[in-house]
Amino acid sequence: MRSERISVFVVFVLNGVVAGSWAPRMPTLAERIGASPGVLGLVLLGSNIGLAAAASLAGRLCARFGAPVMVCAAVLLAACVLPVLALVTTPLQLGLLLVLLGASFGLFDVSMNIAAVTVVRRVRRPIMPVFHAGFSFGALAGSVGAAFAAGHHLALLPYFGTAAATALAVTLAVIRFVPREPPGTGAGPRGGLRRGMLRRPVLWLLGAVALLSAVVEGSSYDWSSLFAVRERGMTPAVGAIMFSVFCLAMGLVRLFGEQIERLGAVRVLVAGAVVTGIGLLAAASVPVAQVTFAGYVLAGAGVAFAFPVVLDLAGAAGRRGDGTGGEGEISFVTTVAYSGFLLGPPMIGGIASLSSLPFAVGTVGVIATLIAPTALAAAAARRREDPVVPRMPAAAESAEAR
């Protein structure tokens, strides 16, 4: 059991490293292809189209082939695409490659979260945020590497090639310990989109919470470095650190997930929404570098629990009497969430083109506050769906199988 927990944690770290290795280099890529904020928003749309498309299929693929196989497939695809990013010369080329890279992340995210839910059920402890802390620290490591590469003017090809080779090596070392959910005995197709899901308001509302958090996270991944460089006058190396502090704050808060989440999912989500909104609004409205850093620290800390808590609850909502299930619900909620990644980049780019980039970042802060009422609505829908549950559980294993 310990080897399963460690291996899944390492997989989350690896996902973060790969994500963090390319997003902070967007200023360099944008300069190479001559992209304005509006054009860059459309280019980034490619990665999120790939994300949403792959996530919608990932649950069924994991149910058929197993999460470990899908993790390997996702890493292999990402490793093939990353070095090619260094060769692009036009916005169209970058956009098409980002579709493939986004597909790898969509498949990677769903499969690793399904493996994590399997571990959570076996250990019967609310440790999902700890796994997501691994992603945050991995993204931090990737962004620090990106900052180092930018500061030392390291060419993109050897940089991305090193990241790809590292990802493949680590995956081969740990993948045999990643658990596969045992076949279930419940009725219905496992991992697929069942008609009943579309009639469950709680899943739509959980997806909406994840969507709003995805807008916040996606905008920070894609725009924080560019915002720091273009609007706060930082160098590309220092700008890449903006993304690092966001990831560091997320990771540190998530490490205490098992303790904090016992306060209750709704309380955590509401409080986090307020903190995130305050942080981004401060970063957008006060043209001081230190305030910008502090704002992204608050944003990272506030949004830290949104995605892991929602996926935990989605897995619980799909759990069957035999203790299996939830792949389809996780895939469904993740697909809805990735609409946030799909809409976020072009939305920020469009708002920045019409007004300014600080105004666009402030708009994301307002969007973050909407997590609070949506989480409250999800809690009410959960109680209506199952009246014996007094409140939303803090984790998938905090209540008996329903």
C-alpha positions in Angstrom: 0.0 0.0 0.0 2.8 2.4 0.8 4.4 1.8 -2.6 1.1 2.6 -4.3 0.8 5.9 -2.4 4.3 6.9 -3.2 4.1 6.0 -6.9 0.8 7.9 -7.4 2.3 10.9 -5.6 5.3 10.7 -7.9 3.0 10.6 -10.9 1.3 13.8 -9.7 4.7 15.4 -9.3 5.6 14.3 -12.8 2.5 15.8 -14.3 3.3 19.1 -12.6 6.9 19.1 -13.8 5.8 18.6 -17.4 3.1 21.3 -17.1 5.5 23.7 -15.3 8.2 23.2 -17.8 6.5 24.8 -20.8 3.9 27.3 -19.5 6.5 29.8 -18.0 8.4 29.8 -21.4 5.4 31.3 -23.1 7.0 34.8 -23.2 9.9 33.3 -25.2 7.6 31.4 -27.5 5.3 34.4 -27.9 8.2 36.6 -28.9 9.4 34.0 -31.4 6.1 33.7 -33.2 5.3 37.5 -32.8 2.0 36.9 -31.0 0.0 39.7 -29.4 -2.1 39.0 -26.3 -5.2 38.4 -28.5 -3.5 36.1 -30.9 -1.7 34.3 -28.0 -5.1 33.7 -26.4 -6.3 31.9 -29.5 -3.1 29.9 -29.7 -3.5 28.7 -26.1 -7.0 27.6 -27.0 -5.4 24.7 -28.8 -4.1 23.1 -25.6 -7.4 23.4 -23.9 -9.3 21.9 -26.9 -7.0 18.9 -26.6 -7.6 18.8 -22.8 -11.3 18.8 -23.0 -11.5 16.2 -25.8 -9.1 13.8 -24.1 -10.7 14.2 -20.7 -14.1 13.2 -22.1 -12.7 9.9 -23.3 -10.2 9.2 -20.5 -12.7 7.6 -18.0 -13.8 4.9 -20.4 -10.2 4.3 -21.5 -9.0 3.9 -17.9 -11.9 1.5 -17.2 -10.9 -0.6 -20.2 -7.1 -0.6 -20.1 -6.4 0.6 -16.5 -5.0 3.9 -15.2 -1.3 2.8 -15.4 -1.5 2.1 -19.1 -3.2 5.5 -19.7 -0.6 7.3 -17.6 2.2 5.7 -19.8 0.4 6.7 -23.0 -0.1 10.3 -21.8 3.6 10.7 -20.9 4.8 9.2 -24.2 2.6 11.7 -26.1 3.8 14.6 -24.1 7.4 13.6 -24.5 7.0 13.4 -28.2 5.4 16.9 -28.5 7.6 18.9 -26.1 10.8 19.0 -28.1 8.9 20.0 -31.2 7.6 23.1 -29.5 11.1 24.5 -29.8 10.9 24.4 -33.6 7.7 26.4 -34.1 7.8 29.6 -36.1 4.1 30.6 -36.5 1.1 30.9 -34.3 -0.7 28.1 -36.3 2.1 25.6 -35.7 2.2 26.3 -32.0 -1.6 26.0 -31.7 -1.7 22.7 -33.5 1.1 21.3 -31.3 -0.7 22.5 -28.2 -3.7 20.5 -29.2 -1.6 17.3 -28.9 0.1 18.5 -25.7 -3.3 19.4 -24.2 -4.6 15.9 -25.1 -1.7 14.3 -23.2 -2.5 16.4 -20.1 -6.2 15.6 -20.3 -5.5 11.9 -20.4 -2.8 12.2 -17.8 -5.0 14.2 -15.4 -8.0 11.9 -15.4 -6.0 8.7 -15.2 -3.8 9.8 -12.3 -6.9 11.1 -10.4 -8.6 7.7 -10.9 -5.5 6.0 -9.5 -5.5 8.4 -6.6 -9.2 7.7 -5.8 -8.4 4.0 -5.7 -5.6 4.7 -3.1 -7.9 7.0 -1.1 -10.5 4.2 -0.9 -8.0 1.7 0.2 -6.3 3.7 2.9 -9.7 5.3 4.0 -8.1 8.7 4.7 -8.8 12.1 3.0 -5.4 12.4 1.3 -6.5 13.5 -2.2 -5.2 17.1 -1.6 -1.8 15.6 -0.7 -1.6 14.0 -4.1 -2.5 17.3 -5.7 0.2 19.0 -3.6 2.6 16.7 -5.5 1.3 18.3 -8.8 1.9 21.8 -7.3 5.4 21.0 -6.2 6.1 19.4 -9.6 4.8 22.5 -11.4 7.0 24.5 -9.0 10.1 22.5 -9.9 9.2 22.8 -13.6 8.8 26.5 -13.4 12.0 27.0 -11.4 13.8 25.1 -14.2 12.1 27.3 -16.7 13.2 30.4 -14.8 16.8 29.1 -14.7 16.7 28.3 -18.4 15.3 31.7 -19.3 17.8 33.5 -17.0 20.8 31.6 -18.6 19.4 32.0 -22.1 19.2 28.2 -22.6 17.8 27.3 -26.0 14.3 25.8 -26.1 15.2 22.6 -27.8 17.7 21.1 -25.3 15.5 22.5 -22.5 12.3 20.7 -23.7 14.3 17.6 -24.7 15.6 17.2 -21.2 12.1 17.6 -19.7 10.8 15.0 -22.1 13.5 12.5 -21.4 13.2 13.0 -17.6 9.4 12.4 -17.8 9.8 9.1 -19.6 12.5 7.8 -17.3 10.6 8.6 -14.1 7.4 7.1 -15.5 9.1 3.8 -16.4 10.6 3.6 -12.8 7.3 4.0 -10.9 4.5 2.9 -13.2 4.4 -0.8 -12.1 3.3 0.4 -8.6 0.4 2.6 -9.8 -2.8 0.7 -8.8 -5.6 -0.2 -11.1 -9.2 -0.1 -9.9 -10.5 -3.6 -9.7 -13.4 -4.5 -12.1 -16.7 -3.7 -10.5 -19.9 -5.7 -10.3 -22.3 -2.8 -10.6 -24.5 -2.4 -13.5 -23.8 0.0 -16.4 -20.8 0.8 -18.4 -17.8 1.6 -16.3 -16.1 4.9 -17.0 -18.4 6.0 -19.7 -20.8 8.9 -19.8 -24.1 7.4 -18.5 -27.4 9.2 -19.3 -28.2 9.4 -15.5 -25.2 11.7 -15.0 -26.8 14.4 -17.1 -29.8 14.4 -14.8 -27.7 14.8 -11.6 -27.5 18.5 -10.6 -24.8 17.7 -8.0 -22.4 16.6 -10.8 -23.1 19.7 -12.9 -22.5 21.9 -9.9 -19.3 20.1 -8.9 -18.2 20.5 -12.5 -19.0 24.2 -12.3 -16.8 24.6 -9.2 -14.0 22.8 -10.9 -14.6 24.9 -14.1 -14.3 28.2 -12.1 -11.1 26.9 -10.4 -9.8 25.9 -13.8 -10.2 29.4 -15.1 -8.2 30.7 -12.1 -5.5 28.0 -12.4 -5.3 28.2 -16.2 -5.0 32.0 -16.2 -2.2 31.8 -13.7 -0.4 29.1 -15.6 -0.7 30.9 -19.0 -0.6 34.6 -18.1 1.1 35.2 -14.7 4.6 35.2 -16.3 3.5 37.4 -19.2 1.6 39.7 -16.8 4.7 40.1 -14.7 6.9 40.9 -17.6 4.7 43.2 -19.7 2.7 45.0 -16.9 5.1 45.0 -13.9 8.4 45.4 -15.8 10.0 42.2 -14.6 12.6 40.3 -16.6 11.6 37.0 -18.1 13.5 35.1 -15.4 11.8 36.9 -12.6 8.5 36.7 -14.4 8.8 32.9 -14.5 9.1 33.0 -10.7 5.6 34.5 -10.5 4.2 31.2 -11.6 6.6 29.5 -9.1 5.2 31.3 -6.1 1.6 30.5 -7.2 2.6 26.8 -7.3 4.5 26.9 -4.1 1.5 28.4 -2.2 -0.8 25.7 -3.7 1.6 22.9 -2.8 2.2 24.0 0.8 -1.6 24.4 1.6 -2.4 21.1 0.0 0.2 19.3 2.1 -2.1 20.1 5.1 -5.1 18.8 3.2 -5.9 15.9 5.5 -6.2 18.3 8.5 -7.8 21.3 6.8 -10.4 19.2 4.8 -11.8 17.9 8.0 -13.4 21.3 8.5 -15.8 20.4 5.7 -15.7 20.7 1.9 -18.1 23.6 1.7 -16.3 25.7 4.3 -12.9 25.1 2.6 -14.3 25.9 -0.9 -16.0 29.1 0.2 -13.1 30.4 2.2 -10.7 29.6 -0.6 -12.8 31.5 -3.1 -12.7 34.6 -1.0 -8.9 34.4 -0.5 -8.3 33.8 -4.2 -10.5 36.7 -5.3 -8.7 39.1 -2.9 -5.3 38.0 -4.1 -6.0 38.4 -7.8 -7.8 41.7 -7.4 -4.8 43.0 -5.4 -2.3 41.8 -8.0 -4.3 43.5 -10.8 -5.1 46.8 -9.2 -1.8 47.6 -7.3 1.1 48.2 -9.8 3.8 47.2 -7.3 5.9 44.0 -7.9 5.7 42.9 -4.2 1.9 43.2 -4.2 1.7 41.2 -7.4 3.8 38.4 -5.8 1.7 38.5 -2.7 -1.5 38.4 -4.7 -0.5 35.3 -6.6 0.5 33.7 -3.3 -3.0 34.3 -1.9 -4.5 33.1 -5.2 -2.5 29.8 -5.1 -3.4 29.2 -1.5 -7.1 30.0 -2.0 -7.7 27.8 -5.0 -5.5 24.9 -3.7 -8.4 22.7 -2.5 -11.0 23.4 -5.2 -9.9 20.8 -7.7 -8.9 17.9 -5.4 -12.0 18.3 -3.2 -14.3 18.3 -6.2 -12.7 15.2 -7.7 -12.9 13.5 -4.4 -16.6 14.3 -4.1 -17.2 13.2 -7.7 -15.6 9.9 -7.0 -17.8 9.5 -3.9 -20.9 10.3 -5.9 -20.2 7.5 -8.3 -19.2 4.9 -5.8 -21.2 1.6 -6.0 -22.1 -0.8 -3.3 -19.2 -3.0 -4.0 -16.7 -0.2 -3.4 -15.8 0.4 -7.0 -17.0 3.0 -9.5 -16.6 6.7 -10.0 -14.4 6.7 -13.1 -17.3 8.1 -15.2 -18.2 10.8 -12.6 -14.5 11.9 -12.4 -14.2 12.0 -16.1 -17.5 13.9 -16.4 -16.6 16.5 -13.8 -13.1 16.8 -15.3 -14.5 17.4 -18.8 -16.7 20.2 -17.5 -13.8 21.6 -15.6 -11.6 21.7 -18.7 -14.1 24.0 -20.3 -12.6 26.5 -17.9 -9.2 25.8 -19.4 -10.8 26.0 -22.8 -12.5 29.4 -22.2 -9.9 31.0 -20.0 -7.0 31.8 -22.4 -9.0 33.4 -25.2 -11.2 35.2 -22.6 -8.1 36.7 -20.9 -6.6 37.6 -24.2 -9.8 39.1 -25.5 -10.4 41.2 -22.4 -6.8 42.3 -22.4 -7.1 43.4 -26.1 -10.3 45.3 -25.4 -9.1 46.9 -22.1 -5.8 45.9 -20.5 -4.1 42.8 -19.1 -4.5 44.0 -15.4 -8.3 44.4 -16.0 -8.4 40.9 -17.4 -6.5 39.5 -14.3 -9.0 41.4 -12.0 -11.9 39.8 -13.9 -10.4 36.3 -13.1 -10.4 37.4 -9.4 -14.1 38.2 -9.6 -14.8 34.8 -11.3 -12.9 33.1 -8.4 -15.4 34.5 -5.9 -18.2 32.7 -7.8 -16.9 29.4 -6.4 -18.4 30.2 -3.1 -22.1 30.3 -4.1 -21.6 27.4 -6.5 -20.2 25.2 -3.8 -23.2 26.1 -1.5 -25.6 25.1 -4.3 -23.7 21.8 -4.8 -24.1 21.0 -1.1 -27.8 21.7 -1.3 -28.1 19.5 -4.4 -26.3 16.7 -2.7 -28.6 16.8 0.3 -31.7 16.7 -2.0 -30.2 13.7 -3.9 -29.5 11.8 -0.6 -31.3 13.2 2.4 -29.4 11.0 4.8 -26.2 12.9 4.1 -26.3 16.0 6.4 -23.6 17.8 4.5 -21.1 17.3 1.7 -18.4 14.9 2.9 -14.9 16.2 3.4 -13.5 13.3 1.4 -14.7 10.3 -0.5 -14.1 8.0 2.4 -15.6 10.2 5.1 -19.0 8.6 4.8 -20.2 5.1 4.2 -20.8 3.9 0.7 -24.2 5.2 -0.4 
